[in-house]
Amino acid sequence: MIEGTRIPVTAIVRAHQLGMDFDEILLQHPGLAPAHLHAAFLYYLDHKDEVEALLKQAETAPPGAEIIPE
């Protein structure tokens, strides 16, 4: 989760992977500030394998399932 929000880092990374730029992501998540996005991407870079594994799990999970990191 992004600190101070209920938005998972994976949601931000996935949106970016789908082609959304920072401004579009901020419009989609009005509670986020640019600093939140920078922190999310720094976390992703430092924990890329973990985040990619969560994204992969989300792709194969049934619709509506929530992926909870161990």
N, C-alpha and C positions, 0 to 999 in steps of 0.2 A: 504494500500500500504506500501511496505517496503520503508522507508525513502531514498530518492535519487534515486529511481527506479520507474518503472511502473509495478512492479510485486506485485500482491496482496499476503498478508499473507496466504490467503486460498489456493493459488496455491502451496505454499511450504508445508503447512500442508497436503494437499491432496496427494502430491507426496510422502511424508513420510508415510502416511497411506497406500499407495499402495506398500510400501516396498522399496522405494528408500532410500539410505543412504546419508549422508551429501555430500560425494564426488560425487555421481551420480547427486545430485541436483545442485551442483556447476558446474558440466560439462554441464548440461542442461541449466543453466543460467550463462553464463560466466561473466556477469556484476556484479555478487554477490560475496561478500567476506564472509569468515566464520562468521565474526561478524554480517553480515546481517541475516544469518540463526539463529544464537543465539538470536538475537533481535526478529526475527519472532516467534520463539518458546516461548520466554518469554512473548511476547504479547499474544500468543495463551493461555498460562497457566493463564494469568491474565484476559483474556476475553473469556474463553472457551465456555460459552453458546452462546455468540454472534457469534463467529467464526463457531461453529457447526451449528447454525441456517443458516448462509450464505452457508455453505457446503450443507446442506439439500436442500436449495432453488436451488442451482446450479444443484443438482441431478434431480430435477423435472422440471427445466426450459427447454424450447424448445432448440434444438441445435442452437448455435450461439447467444443466448440471453446473455446479460450482466447483472449480478446481482450487483446492486448498493446499498450499505448499506444506511439506513436512517439516 
